[in-house]
């Protein structure tokens, strides 16, 4: 773009410029019509130096905000990000942190432009805008985005955004991911693309609204101030940099950065994958039937089918198609297109865009089909999205495995990753140990197990898909903010999927309720009775059945005074937990989300987090690695023998492989596999009769019926694969 064109562009409205950029992309195939990276070619050192400076600005601003934030979710776990955008709302550079928000903040800015914010409420220097409405541009209500416009000589030349994940949003249940929200109106405090500040100061009326509508407003209020400080820091540094470089150079260079990002994304896909069509499928089971607080329309168990087709073009474009997925529902797990963008970007930035040049160019090199009316795109703005990650994570875990097939086909075995997993979250509220009302999302869930890689084991208790910098936070910090004291945090044996390389392990936490007459607990994002993320190439999925143990009047203080054994974990006995063995009384055992009665001082509560899927045949795992896992408590000796075929001798301080017994056991397993194997054609014939008879659990029938109703293509393929009549349909759920 020439200097005269730059001047003319500055006089147009933002909406006109946004429409012009879209037109140029359609006509030229390049972002904003940038067909030549002229500045990069003329002086690559100056060009690269500018990008490094911009990225350094947002990274340092984010670190500054982390250190002044009050929230342990930001300070301990790192649930924040700072980013720089063009005037039209396209991402230029992002800090480290929750890379989910490359395009969610972009959607927020573009929404304001499309809705004529230039005219009213107007966009002026010093203004501060905020949003946590997923239908405008974020993933879920706790993801609160602040944006500040950047002006140069009365011209708006960009935006800076900051995002923090809030731990309390004032919803129907305490915490941030409001598990029991079944429609928008129960999700909590909504800030819908509002002007919340002027003259670089947050408005007092906005702060009053926060103070009067949140259980624990200190986190949100002080996080707002930290975000504003970060944005102002970037804005002032950018102004100084523009004075040095000139505004024309900055405008042209930032557009080149995005166009370069688009080309780089296409080039990486061409380099790392094989063009073609990749298909995968995953599921999510949600156990809510008969539970407290569930409205009549949601009072059932939900089973979600998530089919995914990935098409990789010869030119490197990725097309994700969710055709056949299920419809939205009266629960908190729906998603919006902005949320789906978030899931896509946080996946791409971990697999392809990890060189620091993360911007909206990658979004321009991908696209998704999100069928209207499905959980990916409800198109009903009263739908709840409070726990959208419940379905997002398995969906993009499937995407990771499809990418892994492409990497494997091209020969980049070291890039193959089995995928992210759901990590159930615990949230709580009621009366704190200090006597005041409180609410908090316990974000130790940000350190679950990862899927395995094709060359090594997954990460143990150190990974979640939504945050590449996972950290569970210190126990002592969480104890300051919740009326519970840890009895222990322990790696869960057998929680990583078995395989030649096992999935990363999950962990469990056990607490005693402390100094409160009422503690309300609501957990979310559990996949029960189905595997929400599979293994690869013979690897097992990780277990996903989540059981909570709530023991009333456990008398931990009395047991401690008597120096009696205390439970510090659930233990490794599959038939009786340590909670049941060591505490008097019968604990309440709850599968899936815990929506049971409140707890009080002296009660004990246990919550578990997920591990990842495995890669490769478990019988190919190195026996010494299995022995080390047994010695470390990652795998039980029983599972080592049953699944890995490794027989070990466990001593007081050692675990040794018994080679001869191991060889014999592995051969026995192989013989059993052969004896039970049947040709695929015979298996299909057997199962076809089940399909004809609709011999499935009611949730399975409803899942397939819904997919066939939502997608004619899915229905046609279902009937064709099983040789069913053209009018075949699954019967609706009884009472529907």
Phi, psi and omega per residue, in radians:
X1 nan 2.243 -3.102
X2 -1.352 2.961 3.125
X3 -1.070 -0.797 3.097
X4 -1.046 -0.678 3.120
X5 -1.125 -0.668 3.092
X6 -1.057 -0.768 -3.116
X7 -1.137 -0.777 3.127
X8 -1.097 -0.706 -3.141
X9 -1.075 -0.620 -3.103
X10 -1.154 -0.436 -3.104
X11 -1.505 -0.195 -3.139
X12 -1.412 2.786 3.041
X13 -1.236 2.795 3.102
X14 -1.079 -0.642 3.129
X15 -1.116 -0.731 3.100
X16 -1.083 -0.727 -3.130
X17 -1.173 -0.642 3.098
X18 -1.121 -0.786 3.115
X19 -1.134 -0.654 3.132
X20 -1.142 -0.728 3.095
X21 -1.057 -0.737 3.119
X22 -1.096 -0.723 3.134
X23 -1.109 -0.777 -3.128
X24 -1.116 -0.650 3.107
X25 -1.123 -0.752 3.130
X26 -1.113 -0.738 -3.024
X27 -1.396 -0.629 -3.061
X28 -1.826 -0.319 -3.050
X29 1.382 0.009 -3.112
X30 -2.042 2.600 3.132
X31 -1.067 2.217 3.108
X32 0.935 0.420 -3.135
X33 1.274 0.267 3.138
X34 -1.390 1.636 -3.096
X35 -1.592 -0.274 3.129
X36 -2.326 2.302 3.104
X37 -1.483 1.264 -2.977
X38 -1.130 -0.794 -3.102
X39 -1.158 -0.669 3.094
X40 -1.095 -0.730 -3.108
X41 -1.253 -0.625 -3.089
X42 -1.249 -0.767 -3.084
X43 -2.604 1.411 -3.053
X44 -1.062 -0.547 -3.135
X45 -1.181 -0.757 3.111
X46 -1.122 -0.730 -3.128
X47 -1.098 -0.875 -3.127
X48 -1.193 -0.613 3.125
X49 -1.077 -0.682 3.124
X50 -1.104 -0.789 -3.128
X51 -1.100 -0.726 3.117
X52 -1.066 -0.721 3.137
X53 -1.152 -0.720 3.130
X54 -1.118 -0.755 3.140
X55 -1.184 -0.661 3.099
X56 -1.076 -0.656 3.118
X57 -1.041 -0.880 -3.055
X58 -1.262 -0.586 3.104
X59 -1.156 -0.826 -3.122
X60 -1.163 -0.615 3.104
X61 -1.144 -0.697 3.100
X62 -1.126 -0.745 3.137
X63 -1.144 -0.656 3.080
X64 -1.091 -0.785 -3.133
X65 -1.118 -0.662 3.107
X66 -1.031 -0.711 -3.035
X67 -1.341 -0.363 3.107
X68 -1.801 -0.044 -3.135
X69 -1.256 2.565 3.076
X70 -1.488 -0.409 -2.981
X71 -1.387 2.251 3.044
X72 -1.147 -0.406 3.078
X73 -1.114 -0.597 3.103
X74 -1.525 -0.868 -3.042
X75 -1.206 -0.795 -3.065
X76 -1.493 -0.801 -2.974
X77 -1.642 -0.423 3.118
X78 1.470 0.528 -3.107
X79 -1.422 1.199 -3.129
X80 -2.754 2.838 3.082
X81 -2.782 2.648 3.066
X82 -2.221 2.446 -3.047
X83 -2.558 2.752 -3.129
X84 -2.039 2.416 -3.043
X85 -2.283 2.739 3.025
X86 -1.274 2.958 3.087
X87 -1.006 -0.553 -3.114
X88 -1.472 -0.036 3.066
X89 1.647 0.388 3.114
X90 -1.706 2.337 -3.056
X91 -1.181 2.314 3.126
X92 -1.828 -0.861 -3.086
X93 -2.645 2.474 3.139
X94 -2.190 2.645 3.026
X95 -1.360 3.142 2.918
X96 -1.243 3.013 3.118
X97 2.039 -2.521 -3.073
X98 -1.415 1.593 -3.067
X99 -1.253 0.107 3.062
X100 -0.967 -0.580 -2.847
X101 -1.695 0.468 3.028
X102 -0.981 -0.878 -3.034
X103 -1.902 -0.204 3.092
X104 -1.170 -0.787 3.075
X105 -1.134 -0.578 3.074
X106 -1.060 -0.769 3.111
X107 -1.091 -0.679 3.118
X108 -1.056 -0.862 -3.135
X109 -1.096 -0.797 -3.129
X110 -1.120 -0.610 3.116
X111 -1.093 -0.736 3.112
X112 -1.115 -0.709 3.124
X113 -1.123 -0.808 -3.109
X114 -1.151 -0.435 -3.135
X115 -1.745 0.412 2.946
X116 1.064 0.708 3.082
X117 -1.162 -0.334 3.059
X118 -1.066 -0.587 3.132
X119 -1.483 -0.753 3.136
X120 -2.794 2.197 0.225
X121 -1.505 0.202 -3.118
X122 1.370 2.637 3.138
X123 -2.068 1.921 -3.049
X124 -2.180 2.802 3.026
X125 -0.991 2.377 3.123
X126 1.561 -0.106 3.124
X127 -1.259 2.645 3.066
X128 -2.283 2.217 3.120
X129 -2.034 2.573 -3.133
X130 -2.390 2.676 3.132
X131 -2.730 2.442 2.924
X132 -2.412 0.377 3.120
X133 -1.543 1.999 -3.071
X134 -1.127 -0.428 3.128
X135 -1.406 -0.155 3.017
X136 -1.718 -0.824 3.132
X137 2.866 1.407 2.926
X138 -2.974 -3.100 3.141
X139 -1.616 -0.830 -3.084
X140 -2.688 2.936 -3.005
X141 -0.958 -0.672 -3.132
X142 -1.234 -0.231 3.102
X143 -1.474 1.583 -3.059
X144 -1.674 2.104 -3.091
X145 -1.812 2.272 2.983
X146 -1.948 2.375 3.061
X147 -2.283 2.526 3.136
X148 -2.229 2.268 3.103
X149 -1.285 2.615 3.111
X150 -2.037 2.154 -3.110
X151 -1.974 2.626 3.010
X152 -2.399 2.023 -3.096
X153 0.872 0.890 3.089
X154 1.222 0.092 3.093
X155 -1.855 2.288 3.060
X156 -1.303 2.052 -3.070
X157 -1.988 0.045 3.115
X158 2.908 -3.084 3.119
X159 -2.419 2.639 2.959
X160 -2.138 2.386 -3.079
X161 -2.169 2.623 3.028
X162 -2.419 2.439 -3.111
X163 -2.228 2.386 2.958
X164 -2.271 2.535 3.032
X165 -1.574 1.997 -3.098
X166 -1.435 2.533 -3.068
X167 -1.579 -0.106 3.114
X168 -2.655 2.264 -3.081
X169 -2.198 0.102 3.072
X170 1.323 0.551 -3.111
X171 -1.510 -2.986 -3.082
X172 -1.155 -0.494 2.948
X173 -2.083 2.614 -3.078
X174 -1.190 2.690 3.139
X175 1.958 -2.915 -3.091
X176 -1.781 -0.865 3.095
X177 -1.510 1.598 -2.918
X178 -1.343 1.750 -2.955
X179 -1.068 -0.639 -3.029
X180 -1.612 0.086 3.093
X181 -1.234 2.140 -3.121
X182 -2.012 -0.028 2.958
X183 -2.722 2.845 -2.996
X184 -0.915 -0.625 -2.962
X185 -1.213 -0.142 -3.133
X186 -1.944 0.121 -3.060
X187 -1.369 -0.355 -3.125
X188 2.128 -2.784 -3.068
X189 -1.231 2.178 3.131
X190 -1.920 2.227 3.055
X191 -2.016 1.856 -2.928
X192 -1.790 1.452 3.116
X193 0.888 0.924 -3.049
X194 -1.732 2.608 2.943
X195 -1.404 1.919 -3.031
X196 -1.890 -0.013 3.141
X197 -2.752 2.726 3.093
X198 -2.475 2.654 3.116
X199 0.943 0.680 3.090
X200 1.161 0.298 3.135
X201 -2.198 2.429 3.034
X202 -1.190 2.434 -3.120
X203 -1.199 2.463 -3.137
X204 -1.135 -0.645 -3.130
X205 -1.152 -0.576 3.074
X206 -1.159 -0.790 3.132
X207 -1.105 -0.644 3.094
X208 -1.111 -0.711 3.115
X209 -1.063 -0.721 3.094
X210 -1.106 -0.808 -3.083
X211 -1.086 -0.542 -3.034
X212 -1.719 -0.029 -3.081
X213 -2.187 0.090 -3.139
X214 -2.147 2.571 3.107
X215 -1.226 -0.615 -3.118
X216 -2.365 1.296 -2.984
X217 -1.160 -0.310 -3.046
X218 -0.998 -0.659 -3.116
X219 -1.126 -0.908 -3.093
X220 -1.098 -0.809 -3.075
X221 -1.081 -0.864 -3.104
X222 -1.259 -0.531 3.032
X223 -1.151 -0.641 3.061
X224 -1.028 -0.781 -3.125
X225 -1.165 -0.641 3.092
X226 -1.155 -0.704 3.129
X227 -1.152 -0.752 3.126
X228 -1.090 -0.734 3.112
X229 -1.053 -0.715 3.125
X230 -1.132 -0.765 -3.139
X231 -1.118 -0.752 3.136
X232 -1.133 -0.643 3.103
X233 -1.059 -0.805 3.132
X234 -1.136 -0.774 -3.110
X235 -1.013 -0.825 -3.090
X236 -1.198 -0.686 3.096
X237 -1.132 -0.673 -3.140
X238 -1.153 -0.703 3.104
X239 -1.023 -0.747 3.116
X240 -1.108 -0.720 -3.128
X241 -1.150 -0.680 3.141
X242 -1.175 -0.639 3.063
X243 -1.035 -0.585 -3.124
X244 -1.367 -0.731 -3.028
X245 -1.634 -0.489 -3.022
X246 1.705 2.459 -3.052
X247 -1.218 -0.581 -3.137
X248 -1.113 -0.748 3.119
X249 -1.098 -0.765 -3.119
X250 -1.052 -0.808 -3.123
X251 -1.054 -0.819 -3.106
X252 -1.166 -0.768 -3.078
X253 -1.112 -0.726 -3.103
X254 -1.160 -0.588 3.058
X255 -1.221 -0.633 3.073
X256 -1.140 -0.651 3.101
X257 -0.998 -0.777 -3.106
X258 -1.209 -0.742 3.097
X259 -1.116 -0.687 3.079
X260 -1.094 -0.665 3.091
X261 -1.096 -0.669 3.100
X262 -1.118 -0.806 -3.126
X263 -1.171 -0.664 -3.126
X264 -1.142 -0.673 3.108
X265 -1.081 -0.809 3.115
X266 -1.081 -0.716 -3.118
X267 -1.147 -0.714 3.137
X268 -1.116 -0.732 3.130
X269 -1.093 -0.757 3.116
X270 -1.086 -0.683 -3.096
X271 -1.250 -0.702 -2.924
X272 -1.679 -0.318 -2.998
X273 -2.225 2.990 3.048
X274 -1.816 2.239 3.099
X275 -1.042 2.629 3.104
X276 2.569 -2.951 -3.111
X277 -1.948 2.168 -3.133
X278 -2.019 2.352 -3.111
X279 -2.202 2.432 3.109
X280 -2.519 3.001 -3.104
X281 -2.663 2.412 3.018
X282 -2.475 3.013 -3.019
X283 -2.447 2.817 3.049
X284 -2.481 2.224 3.121
X285 -1.967 2.315 -3.070
X286 -2.231 2.054 -3.039
X287 -1.693 1.755 -3.139
X288 -2.257 -0.057 -3.083
X289 -1.046 2.194 3.080
X290 1.367 0.105 -3.092
X291 -1.525 2.710 -3.094
X292 -1.091 2.449 3.024
X293 1.458 -0.067 -3.105
X294 -1.520 2.193 -3.111
X295 -1.213 2.777 -3.088
X296 -0.916 -0.691 -3.106
X297 -1.220 -0.357 -3.136
X298 -1.900 0.059 -3.027
X299 -1.419 1.221 3.128
X300 -2.813 2.953 3.019
X301 -1.526 2.368 -3.103
X302 -1.828 2.335 3.007
X303 -2.195 2.076 -3.089
X304 -1.858 2.240 2.959
X305 -1.596 2.293 3.121
X306 -2.208 1.426 3.028
X307 -1.356 2.522 -3.137
X308 -2.431 2.270 3.036
X309 -2.017 2.207 3.113
X310 -1.956 2.085 3.075
X311 -1.889 2.176 3.110
X312 -1.916 2.033 -3.102
X313 -1.378 2.791 3.071
X314 -1.021 -0.470 3.120
X315 -1.422 -0.145 3.073
X316 1.799 0.104 3.142
X317 -1.394 2.390 3.086
X318 -1.725 2.261 3.061
X319 -2.156 2.038 3.121
X320 -1.778 2.260 -3.073
X321 -2.157 2.041 3.137
X322 -1.743 0.419 3.092
X323 -1.023 2.304 -3.141
X324 1.748 -0.141 3.082
X325 -1.280 2.888 -2.981
X326 -1.441 2.927 -3.065
X327 -1.347 2.838 3.083
X328 -1.180 2.827 -3.089
X329 -2.547 3.070 3.120
X330 -1.496 1.280 3.101
X331 -2.706 -3.131 -3.039
X332 -1.665 0.146 -2.965
X333 -1.742 0.106 3.096
X334 -1.178 2.839 -3.138
X335 -2.319 2.927 3.065
X336 -2.086 2.887 3.045
X337 -0.958 -0.615 3.087
X338 -1.100 -0.738 3.098
X339 -1.126 -0.683 3.097
X340 -1.125 -0.661 3.028
X341 -1.006 -0.732 3.139
X342 -1.070 -0.797 3.099
X343 -1.068 -0.699 3.122
X344 -1.114 -0.833 -3.042
X345 -1.194 -0.708 -3.119
X346 -1.185 -0.388 3.047
X347 -1.364 -0.847 -3.118
X348 -1.070 -0.669 -3.085
X349 -1.224 -0.241 3.087
X350 -1.702 -0.201 -3.044
X351 -2.148 -0.445 -3.074
X352 -2.341 -0.673 -3.038
X353 -1.816 1.026 -3.065
X354 -1.889 0.342 -3.112
X355 -1.702 0.103 3.125
X356 1.728 -0.445 3.132
X357 -1.564 1.224 3.109
X358 -1.693 2.104 3.115
X359 -2.736 -3.015 -3.072
X360 -1.263 -0.058 3.073
X361 -1.041 -0.695 3.132
X362 -1.118 -0.624 3.108
X363 -1.117 -0.621 3.130
X364 -1.231 -0.323 -3.123
X365 -1.710 0.134 3.096
X366 -2.359 2.808 2.952
X367 -2.657 2.802 -3.096
X368 -2.316 2.473 2.942
X369 -1.689 1.944 3.135
X370 -1.979 1.648 -2.985
X371 -1.045 2.289 3.123
X372 -1.005 2.450 3.112
X373 1.546 -0.135 3.099
X374 -1.583 3.029 3.130
X375 -1.117 -0.344 3.124
X376 -1.380 -0.267 -3.009
X377 -2.841 1.196 -2.994
X378 -1.016 -0.606 -3.046
X379 0.996 0.355 3.009
X380 -2.199 1.826 -2.953
X381 -1.315 0.036 2.999
X382 -1.622 -0.060 3.117
X383 -1.183 2.506 3.128
X384 -1.457 2.489 3.140
X385 -2.292 0.362 -2.968
X386 -1.095 -0.578 3.121
X387 -2.107 0.805 -3.080
X388 -1.037 -0.435 3.123
X389 -1.106 -0.356 -3.141
X390 -0.989 -0.680 3.108
X391 -1.726 -0.498 3.104
X392 -1.043 -0.788 -3.044
X393 -1.114 -0.875 3.066
X394 -1.098 -0.606 3.139
X395 -1.061 -0.825 -3.090
X396 -1.504 -0.246 2.898
X397 -1.135 -0.699 3.056
X398 -1.097 -0.729 3.089
X399 -1.035 -0.709 3.116
X400 -1.082 -0.689 3.129
X401 -1.216 -0.595 3.083
X402 -1.160 -0.746 3.035
X403 -1.035 -0.704 3.137
X404 -1.027 -0.657 3.081
X405 -1.109 -0.699 3.100
X406 -1.128 -0.747 3.093
X407 -1.058 -0.772 -3.102
X408 -1.129 -0.704 3.130
X409 -1.107 -0.573 3.141
X410 -1.461 -0.229 3.108
X411 1.780 0.093 3.118
X412 -1.612 1.188 -3.071
X413 -1.058 -0.591 -3.098
X414 -1.178 -0.235 3.141
X415 -1.598 -0.163 -3.031
X416 -1.270 2.300 -3.102
X417 -2.364 2.248 -3.071
X418 -1.186 -0.500 2.996
X419 2.179 2.864 3.134
X420 -1.347 2.886 -3.126
X421 -2.276 2.847 2.970
X422 -1.215 2.500 3.085
X423 -2.239 1.738 -3.068
X424 -0.935 2.491 -3.068
X425 -1.948 2.501 3.056
X426 -1.928 2.295 3.108
X427 -2.268 2.650 -3.031
X428 -2.667 2.852 3.087
X429 -2.942 -3.027 -3.075
X430 2.191 -2.315 3.105
X431 -1.820 2.262 -3.110
X432 -1.368 3.018 3.078
X433 -1.174 -0.200 3.117
X434 -1.699 0.006 3.106
X435 1.581 0.028 -3.125
X436 -1.840 2.877 3.050
X437 -1.225 2.521 3.104
X438 -2.604 2.888 3.015
X439 -2.758 2.446 -3.071
X440 -2.774 2.546 2.927
X441 -1.685 2.091 3.137
X442 -1.391 1.822 -2.960
X443 -1.579 0.406 3.017
X444 -1.175 -0.205 3.075
X445 -1.108 -0.173 -3.139
X446 -1.379 0.412 3.110
X447 -2.591 1.103 3.085
X448 -1.582 -2.919 3.077
X449 -1.626 2.590 3.094
X450 -1.689 2.883 2.960
X451 -1.157 2.805 3.098
X452 -1.239 2.874 2.959
X453 -1.832 2.949 -3.135
X454 -1.345 -0.073 -3.107
X455 -2.198 -0.103 -3.121
X456 -2.882 2.964 3.128
X457 -1.165 2.771 3.056
X458 -1.258 3.026 -3.141
X459 -1.414 2.285 3.119
X460 -1.503 2.193 3.058
X461 0.758 0.783 -3.041
X462 -2.600 0.397 -3.053
X463 -2.721 2.443 2.846
X464 -2.460 2.671 -3.056
X465 -1.184 -0.511 -3.019
X466 -1.447 -0.227 -3.103
X467 -2.486 1.861 -3.115
X468 -1.128 -0.215 -3.137
X469 -1.922 0.901 -2.988
X470 -1.029 2.468 3.088
X471 -2.751 2.268 -3.106
X472 -1.405 -0.234 -3.105
X473 1.396 2.746 -3.121
X474 -1.351 2.463 3.127
X475 -1.002 -0.728 -3.073
X476 -1.089 -0.568 3.107
X477 -1.206 -0.806 3.133
X478 -1.105 -0.640 -3.140
X479 -1.122 -0.436 3.079
X480 -1.198 -0.461 -2.999
X481 -1.893 -0.037 3.136
X482 -2.455 2.563 -3.091
X483 -1.444 1.004 3.105
X484 -2.485 2.568 3.087
X485 -2.104 2.311 -3.110
X486 -1.184 2.309 2.874
X487 -1.593 -0.396 3.087
X488 3.023 2.685 2.903
X489 -2.115 2.203 -3.018
X490 -2.468 2.423 3.022
X491 -1.097 2.359 -3.126
X492 -1.498 2.062 3.116
X493 -1.082 2.470 3.089
X494 1.153 0.301 -3.124
X495 -1.467 -0.336 3.067
X496 -1.517 2.393 3.142
X497 -1.039 2.373 -3.134
X498 -1.217 2.609 3.097
X499 3.042 3.047 3.012
X500 -0.933 -0.713 2.929
X501 -2.088 2.137 -3.033
X502 -1.431 2.751 3.043
X503 -1.227 2.747 3.076
X504 -1.126 2.589 -3.093
X505 -1.452 2.657 2.959
X506 -1.632 -3.023 3.117
X507 -2.512 2.977 3.117
X508 -2.276 2.618 3.080
X509 -2.123 2.497 -3.141
X510 -2.253 2.231 -3.070
X511 -2.218 2.766 2.875
X512 -1.973 2.281 -3.140
X513 -1.179 2.414 -2.923
X514 -2.270 2.063 2.942
X515 1.008 0.824 3.043
X516 -2.584 2.435 3.072
X517 -1.475 -0.206 -3.111
X518 -2.694 2.037 3.067
X519 -2.174 2.012 3.134
X520 -1.643 2.191 3.135
X521 -2.076 2.332 3.040
X522 -2.415 2.058 -3.130
X523 -1.822 2.779 -3.022
X524 -2.559 3.002 3.011
X525 1.118 0.727 3.063
X526 -1.694 2.359 2.933
X527 -1.856 1.994 -3.055
X528 -2.011 2.520 3.028
X529 1.224 -0.051 3.001
X530 -2.412 2.822 3.094
X531 -1.623 2.047 -3.088
X532 -1.449 -0.297 3.040
X533 -2.480 2.169 -3.032
X534 -1.456 3.034 2.922
X535 -1.523 -3.019 3.115
X536 -2.367 2.558 2.988
X537 0.925 0.746 3.113
X538 1.714 -0.123 3.105
X539 -1.317 2.621 -3.132
X540 -1.459 2.640 2.930
X541 -1.249 2.817 3.043
X542 -1.454 2.642 3.113
X543 -1.152 2.559 -3.102
X544 -2.222 -0.002 3.136
X545 -1.254 2.033 -3.102
X546 -1.794 2.119 3.083
X547 -2.028 2.283 3.052
X548 -1.793 2.525 3.110
X549 -2.115 2.027 3.125
X550 -2.076 1.983 -3.093
X551 -1.948 2.105 -3.140
X552 -1.490 2.586 3.077
X553 0.852 0.905 -3.067
X554 -1.275 -0.305 3.107
X555 0.952 0.840 3.096
X556 -1.075 -0.669 3.140
X557 -1.081 -0.722 3.116
X558 -1.150 -0.746 3.109
X559 -1.089 -0.705 3.133
X560 -1.141 -0.705 3.135
X561 -1.103 -0.587 3.115
X562 -1.477 -0.002 -3.072
X563 0.996 0.574 3.070
X564 -1.399 2.741 3.117
X565 -1.057 2.406 3.092
X566 -1.915 2.569 3.016
X567 -1.308 2.327 3.064
X568 -2.068 -0.100 3.088
X569 -2.804 -3.139 3.064
X570 -1.344 -0.324 -3.136
X571 1.497 -3.090 -3.058
X572 -1.936 0.040 3.112
X573 -1.380 2.027 -3.086
X574 -1.234 -0.204 -3.054
X575 -1.832 -0.365 -3.135
X576 -2.667 2.107 -3.115
X577 -1.361 2.874 3.071
X578 -1.137 -0.507 3.078
X579 -1.076 -0.740 3.138
X580 -1.270 -0.570 -3.098
X581 -1.309 -0.694 -2.898
X582 -1.816 -0.182 -3.101
X583 -2.025 2.369 3.113
X584 -1.195 2.623 3.107
X585 1.639 2.896 -3.097
X586 -1.763 1.975 -3.140
X587 -1.214 2.633 3.037
X588 -1.405 2.052 -3.111
X589 -1.789 2.106 -3.044
X590 -2.132 2.230 3.077
X591 -1.583 2.465 3.107
X592 1.277 -2.633 -3.078
X593 -1.083 2.365 3.088
X594 -1.532 1.929 3.129
X595 -2.262 0.638 -3.034
X596 -1.602 -2.859 -3.036
X597 -1.156 2.715 3.100
X598 -1.119 2.767 3.085
X599 -1.858 2.960 3.134
X600 -2.550 3.073 -3.074
X601 -0.849 2.249 3.103
X602 1.658 -0.247 3.093
X603 -1.286 2.746 3.135
X604 -2.036 2.475 -3.118
X605 -2.430 2.417 3.137
X606 -2.170 2.418 -3.126
X607 -2.409 2.450 -3.075
X608 -2.107 2.638 3.121
X609 -2.061 2.787 -2.959
X610 -1.538 2.705 2.934
X611 -1.784 -3.113 -3.082
X612 -1.868 2.940 -3.137
X613 -1.328 2.766 -3.101
X614 -1.671 2.936 3.131
X615 -2.207 2.250 3.037
X616 1.456 2.889 -3.095
X617 -1.126 2.205 3.116
X618 -1.015 -0.480 -3.141
X619 -1.227 -0.195 3.106
X620 -1.656 0.013 3.140
X621 -1.252 2.458 3.110
X622 -1.043 2.139 -3.114
X623 -0.993 -0.627 3.126
X624 -1.145 -0.584 3.071
X625 -1.140 -0.667 3.093
X626 -1.119 -0.752 3.139
X627 -1.083 -0.704 3.103
X628 -1.115 -0.681 3.106
X629 -1.118 -0.689 3.104
X630 -1.129 -0.782 -3.137
X631 -1.091 -0.568 -3.106
X632 -1.510 -0.126 -3.122
X633 1.483 0.196 3.139
X634 -1.408 -0.508 -3.127
X635 -2.388 2.451 3.079
X636 -1.435 2.710 3.111
X637 -1.053 -0.597 3.134
X638 -1.104 -0.800 3.123
X639 -1.225 -0.615 3.101
X640 -0.972 -0.746 -3.126
X641 -1.353 -0.746 -3.046
X642 -1.218 -0.670 -3.016
X643 -1.851 -0.841 -3.125
X644 -1.439 -0.265 -3.088
X645 1.201 0.467 -3.118
X646 -1.929 2.092 3.130
X647 -1.702 2.198 -3.071
X648 -2.150 2.747 3.019
X649 -1.978 2.038 -3.057
X650 -1.719 2.106 3.078
X651 -1.807 -3.056 -3.129
X652 -1.081 -0.654 -3.099
X653 -2.345 0.399 -3.080
X654 -2.655 2.886 3.048
X655 -2.576 2.022 -3.048
X656 -2.056 2.487 3.076
X657 -1.342 2.390 3.004
X658 -1.719 1.738 -2.939
X659 -1.038 -0.820 -3.056
X660 -1.166 -0.796 3.116
X661 -1.098 -0.623 3.129
X662 -1.148 -0.793 3.126
X663 -1.055 -0.727 -3.129
X664 -1.185 -0.726 -3.134
X665 -1.135 -0.731 3.130
X666 -1.138 -0.664 3.108
X667 -1.149 -0.652 3.118
X668 -1.094 -0.730 3.133
X669 -1.111 -0.742 3.129
X670 -1.105 -0.703 3.122
X671 -1.125 -0.683 3.123
X672 -1.148 -0.652 3.094
X673 -1.070 -0.799 -3.129
X674 -1.102 -0.727 -3.092
X675 -1.136 -0.583 -3.077
X676 -1.655 -0.103 -3.091
X677 -1.262 2.516 3.058
X678 -2.309 2.626 3.079
X679 -1.040 2.560 -3.107
X680 -1.004 -0.683 -3.105
X681 -1.085 -0.625 3.116
X682 -1.226 -0.687 3.129
X683 -1.110 -0.756 3.134
X684 -1.080 -0.712 3.133
X685 -1.099 -0.713 3.117
X686 -1.127 -0.805 -3.056
X687 -1.272 -0.463 -3.137
X688 -1.027 -0.674 -3.135
X689 -1.130 -0.604 3.062
X690 -1.094 -0.710 3.138
X691 -1.136 -0.800 3.138
X692 -1.036 -0.741 -3.115
X693 -1.402 -0.107 -3.071
X694 0.942 0.765 -3.064
X695 -1.484 1.146 -3.125
X696 -2.299 2.841 2.964
X697 -1.029 2.665 -3.059
X698 -1.017 -0.619 3.135
X699 -1.157 -0.617 3.140
X700 -1.224 -0.767 3.101
X701 -1.039 -0.779 -3.122
X702 -1.131 -0.659 3.128
X703 -1.069 -0.871 -3.132
X704 -1.174 -0.686 3.119
X705 -1.041 -0.753 -3.111
X706 -1.162 -0.751 3.118
X707 -1.059 -0.733 -3.131
X708 -1.211 -0.557 3.099
X709 -1.248 -0.709 -3.081
X710 -1.310 -0.500 -3.000
X711 -2.322 1.886 3.048
X712 -1.015 -0.622 3.139
X713 -1.145 -0.778 3.110
X714 -1.057 -0.749 -3.132
X715 -1.082 -0.754 -3.134
X716 -1.120 -0.758 -3.136
X717 -1.175 -0.654 3.106
X718 -1.068 -0.839 -3.122
X719 -1.163 -0.671 -3.113
X720 -1.197 -0.767 -3.086
X721 -1.099 -0.736 -3.075
X722 -1.668 0.146 3.129
X723 0.948 0.914 -3.096
X724 -1.718 2.758 3.091
X725 -1.058 2.710 -3.087
X726 -1.119 -0.386 -3.125
X727 -1.801 0.237 -3.084
X728 -1.149 2.321 3.058
X729 -2.460 2.661 3.039
X730 -1.464 2.470 3.141
X731 -1.178 2.491 3.122
X732 -1.197 2.800 3.087
X733 -0.987 2.393 3.113
X734 -0.966 2.394 3.132
X735 1.464 0.041 -3.120
X736 -1.234 nan nan
